Amino acid sequence: MAQHNELGKLGEELAVDFLKNNGYTILETNWTFQKAEIDIIAQINDTLAIIEVKTRSTIEFGLPQEAVTAKKIKLLTKAIDNYVVEKDLDFNVRFDIISIHKEAKSFVIEHLTDAFYHF
């Protein structure tokens, strides 16, 4: 497996642990619909949190969340519309980004809630 794939997998594992430690219930990981993959679908209270995880080994070339493009946002919203209908869910839906980057020998995790409103 390529090093960047291993880093991405580690980032998703760190994000799942972070969310669980903050009261979220993980419903799905790596859920796919057509060309979209949703990294994490989680629930907190009456909210369905759709979480895109971005992990980088350095922020030298920008913050991880800056890699979420308008095209990616469009794919994720289409996918989650399908998910909600398919599962017949009645939740508030929110799109978050968990941004992770390496700093020295540890990782910095930042949880951006309602992140798509910031683009």
Backbone torsions as a table, in degrees:
resi	resn	phi	psi	omega
1	MET	NA	137.7	-179.8
2	ALA	-64.3	150.8	-176.4
3	GLN	-59.3	-38.8	-179.3
4	HIS	-68.3	-31.0	176.2
5	ASN	-68.1	-39.5	177.6
6	GLU	-64.1	-40.4	178.5
7	LEU	-65.1	-41.2	178.3
8	GLY	-63.3	-42.2	178.2
9	LYS	-63.8	-44.1	177.0
10	LEU	-60.6	-43.1	178.8
11	GLY	-59.1	-42.6	178.9
12	GLU	-65.9	-37.8	177.1
13	GLU	-65.5	-42.2	176.8
14	LEU	-62.3	-40.3	179.9
15	ALA	-64.9	-43.0	178.2
16	VAL	-60.7	-46.5	178.5
17	ASP	-61.0	-44.0	178.6
18	PHE	-58.3	-46.8	-178.6
19	LEU	-64.8	-45.6	178.7
20	LYS	-58.9	-41.9	179.7
21	ASN	-67.6	-15.5	179.4
22	ASN	-109.3	21.5	171.0
23	GLY	89.5	7.8	179.3
24	TYR	-85.7	148.3	170.7
25	THR	-103.5	125.8	-179.4
26	ILE	-84.0	121.8	179.8
27	LEU	-96.3	-38.5	-178.2
28	GLU	-150.8	150.9	167.7
29	THR	-130.5	143.4	179.0
30	ASN	52.3	45.9	178.8
31	TRP	-80.3	130.9	-176.5
32	THR	-116.5	148.8	173.4
33	PHE	-148.2	118.8	-176.3
34	GLN	50.8	-118.7	-177.0
35	LYS	-93.6	2.3	-175.9
36	ALA	-102.6	141.9	170.4
37	GLU	-125.1	125.3	176.6
38	ILE	-95.7	122.4	-175.7
39	ASP	-63.4	-51.1	-177.8
40	ILE	-142.8	133.5	169.3
41	ILE	-114.8	120.5	-176.1
42	ALA	-133.1	161.8	177.9
43	GLN	-123.4	136.5	171.3
44	ILE	-135.9	117.5	-175.0
45	ASN	54.3	-124.0	-178.5
46	ASP	-100.0	24.2	-177.6
47	THR	-118.4	133.3	172.8
48	LEU	-94.3	115.3	-178.3
49	ALA	-100.3	119.9	177.6
50	ILE	-98.2	117.5	-168.1
51	ILE	-119.4	121.6	173.4
52	GLU	-96.7	125.4	-179.1
53	VAL	-104.3	128.0	176.6
54	LYS	-124.6	123.4	-176.5
55	THR	-123.8	135.4	178.9
56	ARG	-134.3	149.0	177.5
57	SER	-80.3	-17.0	179.5
58	THR	-155.0	156.8	174.4
59	ILE	-105.8	17.6	-179.5
60	GLU	-55.7	-33.9	-177.3
61	PHE	-108.2	17.0	177.7
62	GLY	124.3	164.3	-179.9
63	LEU	-74.8	148.4	-178.2
64	PRO	-55.0	-41.7	-176.9
65	GLN	-64.0	-18.9	178.6
66	GLU	-68.5	-11.8	179.5
67	ALA	-83.6	-3.6	178.0
68	VAL	-85.0	110.4	-175.0
69	THR	-92.8	166.6	175.5
70	ALA	-60.0	-37.5	178.0
71	LYS	-62.3	-42.7	178.7
72	LYS	-63.9	-42.8	178.8
73	ILE	-60.0	-44.0	179.4
74	LYS	-61.6	-43.8	178.5
75	LEU	-62.6	-43.9	-178.7
76	LEU	-65.3	-40.5	-179.9
77	THR	-67.5	-38.5	176.7
78	LYS	-64.1	-43.5	-179.1
79	ALA	-64.0	-44.3	-176.7
80	ILE	-72.5	-30.0	172.9
81	ASP	-57.5	-44.5	178.5
82	ASN	-64.2	-43.4	-178.8
83	TYR	-59.7	-47.5	-178.2
84	VAL	-62.5	-42.1	178.7
85	VAL	-67.6	-47.2	-178.5
86	GLU	-58.9	-39.0	-177.6
87	LYS	-92.8	-3.2	-179.0
88	ASP	52.5	54.2	-176.9
89	LEU	-96.4	150.3	176.0
90	ASP	-128.5	80.1	-177.9
91	PHE	-130.6	157.0	162.7
92	ASN	-70.1	141.9	-179.7
93	VAL	-116.7	135.4	-179.0
94	ARG	-137.1	143.4	178.8
95	PHE	-107.9	122.8	-178.1
96	ASP	-118.9	161.4	170.4
97	ILE	-125.6	133.1	168.8
98	ILE	-106.6	116.6	-177.6
99	SER	-101.9	124.9	-178.0
100	ILE	-129.1	132.3	173.1
101	HIS	-142.3	152.1	-178.5
102	LYS	-80.7	137.1	177.0
103	GLU	-139.3	112.0	-172.5
104	ALA	59.8	-120.2	-177.2
105	LYS	-106.4	11.9	179.3
106	SER	-129.9	-178.6	-179.3
107	PHE	-118.1	142.3	174.2
108	VAL	-99.4	127.0	-179.7
109	ILE	-115.6	127.5	177.1
110	GLU	-124.8	126.1	179.6
111	HIS	-103.9	111.6	179.8
112	LEU	-99.8	107.3	179.9
113	THR	-85.5	150.7	-176.2
114	ASP	48.7	42.6	-171.1
115	ALA	-64.8	-28.9	-175.3
116	PHE	-71.8	-14.9	175.6
117	TYR	-75.2	-13.9	-177.5
118	HIS	-90.4	-2.3	-176.3
119	PHE	-97.3	NA	NA
